[in-house]
Amino acid sequence: FNIPIRLTKDAIDKDRLGKIFMIKCDVLWNRYQGYYDDSPWRGKLEEEGGALFTQASHFVDLLIWWCGDVVKAGGHAETQNHKIDTEDSGCAILNFSSGAIGSLVWTTCVYNQNYEGSITIIGEKGTIKIGGKYLNKIEYWDVEDYPLQEGIEYTDKPNSYGKYQGTSSNHDKVVGAIIADIKKERQETVDGFEGMKSIDAIEKIYSAIRNV
């Protein structure tokens, strides 16, 4: 339901990018210490699992949607700026089933406010960068014989959680799609098997980082 994501997925589905060589994802956000202190589970390894689960999981969803399953992962992570059990900064190198390679950088240590949530795709026939703080704008589009249409209104707004903001506020559309699916009016929901792919990818990253 995110406009830049839909535009990019349409280009990929039409094979406008050709073979995807590389994908780069940055989740550079701010979470103040109170975000963790005010919750009995945030920042706790057993309850939360890590920032990839709570902050970056939807980005991992998209990487898999476009490049296939994560078949190999490596990386490094640290707790740099919060009193928590889990990491607050990390980087991963990923290999996808399509043959694409990727990088994922995530942090909740950005000063004062969220800085960027972005994905850059390097393909055989084009390059696309979806940027902004929450994947809410097309920052670069250079695709062979497939220019970005003019006059696009980027209406995605962030969710507001008081002292911080989060990803695009499209939950109403998700709920609507689930209801329509139950009523068998249309099928737009993501099933559990797709969700399991993202969990598997995150567990591969953490396994490589924690050497377990």
C-alpha positions in Angstrom: 0.0 0.0 0.0 3.1 2.2 -0.1 3.2 4.2 -3.4 7.0 4.1 -4.1 7.0 0.4 -3.2 4.1 -0.3 -5.7 5.8 1.7 -8.5 9.0 -0.3 -7.9 7.3 -3.7 -7.7 5.5 -2.9 -11.0 8.8 -2.2 -12.7 10.3 -5.4 -11.4 7.3 -7.5 -12.3 7.5 -6.1 -15.9 11.2 -7.0 -16.0 12.1 -3.4 -16.6 15.2 -3.7 -14.4 16.4 -6.9 -15.9 18.5 -9.0 -13.6 18.9 -7.5 -10.1 22.6 -7.4 -9.2 22.6 -5.7 -5.9 20.3 -4.3 -3.3 21.2 -1.9 -0.5 19.0 -1.2 2.5 19.6 1.4 5.3 17.4 1.8 8.3 18.8 4.7 10.2 16.5 5.7 13.0 16.3 7.2 16.4 14.9 5.5 19.5 15.4 7.4 22.8 16.3 5.5 26.0 12.7 6.0 27.3 11.4 4.0 24.4 13.0 1.0 25.9 12.6 1.9 29.6 8.8 2.4 29.2 8.3 -1.2 28.0 8.7 -4.5 29.7 9.9 -6.2 26.5 11.7 -3.8 24.3 15.4 -4.2 24.2 15.1 -7.6 26.0 16.8 -10.4 24.1 14.3 -13.1 25.1 11.2 -11.0 24.5 12.1 -8.8 21.6 14.8 -10.8 19.8 16.6 -7.8 18.4 16.2 -4.6 16.4 15.9 -6.5 13.1 12.6 -7.9 14.4 11.2 -4.7 15.8 12.6 -2.0 13.6 13.7 -3.5 10.3 11.5 -6.6 9.6 9.4 -4.9 6.9 12.5 -3.8 5.1 13.6 -7.5 5.1 10.2 -8.4 3.8 10.8 -6.2 0.8 14.3 -7.4 0.1 12.9 -11.0 -0.1 9.9 -9.9 -2.1 12.2 -8.5 -4.8 15.3 -10.7 -4.6 14.2 -14.1 -3.3 15.0 -16.0 -0.1 18.1 -15.2 1.9 20.3 -18.2 1.4 23.4 -16.9 3.2 24.1 -14.1 5.6 27.0 -12.6 7.5 27.3 -9.5 9.7 28.3 -7.7 12.8 26.2 -5.9 15.5 26.8 -4.0 18.7 25.0 -2.2 21.5 26.5 1.3 21.2 24.1 3.9 22.7 21.4 2.3 24.8 21.2 0.3 28.1 19.5 -2.7 26.5 20.2 -6.4 26.0 19.8 -6.4 22.2 21.9 -4.7 19.6 21.1 -1.1 18.5 23.4 -1.1 15.5 24.4 -3.6 12.9 25.3 -4.4 9.3 24.7 -7.6 7.3 25.8 -9.0 4.0 23.2 -11.1 2.2 23.0 -13.6 -0.6 19.6 -14.1 -2.2 18.3 -17.1 -4.2 18.0 -14.9 -7.3 21.8 -14.4 -7.3 21.6 -10.9 -6.1 23.8 -9.7 -3.2 22.8 -7.2 -0.7 23.7 -5.1 2.3 21.5 -4.2 5.3 22.5 -1.5 7.8 20.3 -0.7 10.8 20.6 1.4 13.9 18.4 3.2 16.5 21.3 5.5 17.4 20.7 8.3 15.0 20.8 11.6 16.9 17.5 13.3 17.8 15.2 11.9 15.1 14.8 9.3 12.4 17.1 10.1 9.4 16.4 7.6 6.6 14.7 4.3 5.6 15.9 3.6 2.1 16.4 0.8 -0.4 18.6 1.1 -3.6 18.2 -1.5 -6.3 21.0 -1.9 -8.9 19.7 -3.8 -11.9 20.9 -4.8 -15.4 18.6 -2.1 -17.0 18.1 0.4 -14.2 18.7 1.9 -10.8 16.0 2.9 -8.3 16.4 4.4 -4.9 13.3 4.6 -2.6 14.1 6.9 0.3 12.8 9.4 2.7 12.5 8.5 6.4 10.0 5.7 5.8 10.4 4.6 2.2 8.0 7.4 1.3 9.5 8.9 -1.8 11.4 8.0 -5.0 14.8 9.6 -4.7 16.3 8.2 -7.9 14.8 6.5 -10.9 16.9 5.7 -14.0 15.3 2.8 -15.9 15.8 2.0 -19.6 12.8 3.1 -21.7 10.7 3.3 -18.5 10.7 6.8 -17.0 9.0 7.5 -13.8 5.5 8.9 -14.5 5.0 12.6 -13.7 2.6 14.1 -11.2 2.8 11.3 -8.6 1.4 12.3 -5.2 3.3 10.7 -2.4 0.6 10.5 0.2 2.2 8.0 2.6 2.5 9.6 6.1 4.4 8.2 9.1 2.7 6.8 12.1 3.2 9.1 15.1 4.0 7.5 18.5 4.5 10.7 20.5 8.3 11.2 20.8 9.1 9.2 17.7 7.6 8.2 14.4 7.5 5.0 12.5 6.7 3.5 9.1 3.9 4.6 6.8 0.5 4.8 8.3 -1.3 2.3 6.0 -2.6 0.0 8.7 -6.2 0.8 7.8 -5.6 -0.4 4.3 -4.1 -3.7 5.6 -7.1 -4.3 7.9 -9.4 -3.5 5.0 -7.6 -6.0 2.8 -7.8 -8.7 5.5 -11.6 -8.2 5.8 -12.0 -8.3 2.0 -10.0 -11.5 1.9 -12.2 -13.1 4.6 -15.3 -12.1 2.6 -13.6 -13.5 -0.5 -14.0 -10.2 -2.3 -10.3 -10.0 -3.2 -7.0 -11.5 -2.2 -4.3 -9.0 -1.3 -3.1 -10.2 2.1 0.3 -11.7 2.9 0.1 -15.2 4.2 2.0 -16.7 7.1 4.4 -18.6 4.8 5.7 -15.3 3.3 6.1 -14.0 6.9 8.2 -17.1 7.8 10.6 -16.3 5.0 11.5 -13.0 6.7 11.8 -14.7 10.1 14.2 -17.2 8.6 16.3 -14.5 7.0 16.5 -12.5 10.3 17.5 -15.7 12.2 20.2 -16.4 9.6 21.6 -12.9 10.2 21.5 -13.2 13.9 23.0 -16.7 13.8 25.9 -15.4 11.8 26.4 -12.4 14.1 26.1 -14.3 17.4 27.9 -17.4 16.1 25.1 -19.7 17.1 
